[in-house]
Amino acid sequence: MRLLLITFLLLSSNSYSSYFDYTDRDHTKGEVVLDQSIVFAGHLSGYLLTQGDTIDKNGSWKKYNEHFLDFKFDNDNTNWNYFGHTYTGSQVYLFYRARGYTRSKSFALSFLSSLWFEAFIENYTEQPSIQDTFNTPVYGTALGFISEKVSVYLLNSDSVYVRALGRIINPFSFMVEQKNVAFVPVYRDPTNYSFMVSFNYD
């Protein structure tokens, strides 16, 4: 049922807009802090949801203090270092672009978000990684730039299926055409929590 709802949402998307594109705008300091906090919360949630075993096995506040700002080159496999982090970085970049930041500011904020993750989240279980801090925003921005260009082209297609593909490539494109986007934490028990995203359409 959930898959059917997602499919319907994707296929019916962009029917209310004659042309899709990004619009850069200025942001207040408060907006920048809020957007950085949203990404930080997303990173923290993702880490808790995907690294439970690692956290239980290797995590401790003693290590957190010992690892704090003690950066090193990690020994993670190439696939994760270059592909996993690149994809994550691209989505962070696309989030900032959807929020109206210029490409250069989106890159800068992506870099800061990567730094906050390494320095304040992942160091609970391991030393923050030098290459991850740089690879995630640098390669992520490159992939995000390409994804943005491709998705804009697809989202301006006359075909509902092509537009759906554009949404899949760039899910944060939903945010571009909204006045308000709310991120609501959903907590049921210690093993069942998530974030709900609510969009208010123009």
C-alpha positions in Angstrom: 0.0 0.0 0.0 2.8 2.4 0.9 4.6 1.7 -2.4 1.4 2.4 -4.3 1.0 5.8 -2.5 4.6 6.7 -3.3 4.1 5.7 -6.9 1.0 7.8 -7.2 2.7 10.8 -5.6 5.6 10.5 -8.0 3.4 10.1 -11.1 1.1 12.9 -10.2 3.9 15.3 -9.2 4.5 18.5 -11.1 1.0 18.6 -12.7 0.5 22.0 -11.0 3.5 23.7 -12.5 4.1 24.8 -16.1 7.8 25.1 -15.6 10.2 23.8 -13.0 13.4 25.6 -12.1 15.5 26.8 -9.1 15.3 30.3 -7.7 18.2 31.5 -5.6 17.4 33.8 -2.7 19.0 35.4 0.3 18.7 33.8 3.7 18.7 35.1 7.3 21.2 33.7 9.8 18.3 32.0 11.5 17.3 30.2 8.3 20.9 29.0 7.8 21.0 27.7 11.3 17.6 26.0 10.9 18.7 24.3 7.6 22.0 23.2 9.1 20.1 21.8 12.1 17.7 19.9 9.8 20.6 18.2 7.9 22.3 17.5 11.3 19.1 15.8 12.5 18.9 13.8 9.3 22.5 12.7 9.6 22.0 11.8 13.3 18.8 9.8 12.5 20.4 8.0 9.6 23.4 7.1 11.8 21.2 5.8 14.6 19.1 3.8 12.2 21.9 2.2 10.1 24.8 1.9 12.6 23.0 0.4 15.6 25.4 -2.6 15.9 28.5 -0.4 15.5 27.2 2.0 18.1 26.4 -0.9 20.6 29.8 -2.5 20.0 32.2 0.5 19.7 30.4 3.5 20.9 31.1 5.3 24.3 31.2 8.8 25.6 34.8 8.1 26.7 35.7 7.5 23.0 33.6 10.5 22.0 35.8 12.7 24.2 39.0 11.0 23.1 38.1 11.2 19.4 36.9 14.8 19.5 38.6 16.8 16.6 41.2 14.0 16.4 40.9 13.6 12.6 42.6 10.7 10.8 42.5 8.9 7.4 40.1 6.0 7.8 40.4 2.5 6.4 36.9 2.2 5.0 36.5 0.4 1.7 36.6 2.3 -1.5 32.9 1.7 -2.4 31.7 3.4 0.8 34.3 6.2 0.8 33.6 7.2 -2.8 30.2 6.0 -3.7 28.3 6.0 -0.4 29.6 9.3 0.8 29.2 10.8 -2.7 25.6 9.9 -2.9 24.9 11.2 0.6 26.7 14.5 -0.2 24.7 14.9 -3.4 21.4 14.7 -1.4 22.7 17.2 1.1 23.7 19.6 -1.7 20.3 19.1 -3.4 18.5 19.9 -0.1 20.3 23.2 0.2 19.6 24.0 -3.5 16.0 23.3 -2.9 16.0 25.7 0.0 17.1 28.5 -2.4 20.9 28.7 -1.7 23.2 29.4 -4.6 25.4 26.6 -5.9 28.5 28.0 -4.1 26.6 28.4 -0.8 25.1 25.0 -1.1 28.6 23.6 -1.5 29.9 25.5 1.5 27.0 24.4 3.7 27.4 20.8 2.5 31.0 21.0 3.6 30.0 22.3 7.0 27.3 19.6 7.4 29.9 17.0 6.6 32.2 18.5 9.2 29.5 18.5 11.8 28.7 14.8 11.1 32.3 13.7 11.4 33.1 15.9 14.5 29.9 15.5 16.5 28.2 12.3 15.4 30.5 9.6 14.0 33.2 10.3 16.6 31.0 8.5 19.1 32.2 5.2 17.6 35.4 6.2 15.7 37.8 9.0 15.0 36.5 11.6 12.5 37.6 10.9 9.0 39.7 13.4 7.0 38.8 12.0 3.6 35.1 11.7 4.4 34.9 15.3 5.5 36.2 16.4 2.1 34.9 13.6 -0.2 31.3 13.9 0.9 30.8 17.5 -0.1 33.3 17.7 -3.0 32.2 14.6 -4.9 28.7 15.0 -3.6 28.4 18.5 -5.0 29.6 17.3 -8.4 27.0 14.5 -8.4 24.4 16.9 -7.0 25.1 19.4 -9.7 24.6 16.8 -12.4 21.4 15.4 -10.7 20.0 18.9 -10.5 20.6 19.6 -14.2 19.2 16.2 -15.3 16.1 16.5 -13.0 15.3 20.0 -14.1 15.3 18.8 -17.7 13.1 15.7 -16.8 10.7 17.7 -14.7 9.9 20.0 -17.6 8.9 17.0 -19.8 5.3 16.6 -21.0 5.5 12.9 -19.9 4.3 12.1 -16.4 6.6 9.1 -16.3 9.6 11.2 -17.2 8.7 13.7 -14.5 8.4 10.8 -12.0 11.9 9.8 -13.0 13.1 13.4 -12.3 11.5 13.2 -8.8 13.3 9.9 -8.1 16.7 11.4 -9.2 16.1 14.5 -7.2 13.5 13.9 -4.4 14.2 17.3 -2.8 12.8 18.9 -5.9 9.4 18.6 -4.1 10.6 21.3 -1.8 11.3 23.8 -4.6 7.6 24.5 -5.3 6.4 24.7 -1.7 5.9 27.6 0.6 6.3 25.5 3.7 8.1 22.3 4.5 7.9 20.7 7.9 10.1 18.0 9.3 8.3 16.2 12.1 10.0 13.5 14.2 7.9 10.3 14.7 8.8 8.3 17.8 7.1 5.0 18.7 9.6 3.1 20.7 13.4 2.9 21.0 13.6 0.7 17.9 11.0 2.5 15.8 11.5 6.2 15.0 11.6 8.2 11.8 11.0 11.7 10.3 7.8 12.7 8.6 8.0 15.4 5.9 5.0 17.6 5.4 4.6 19.8 2.3 2.1 22.7 2.0 1.5 23.3 -1.7 1.0 26.8 -3.2 
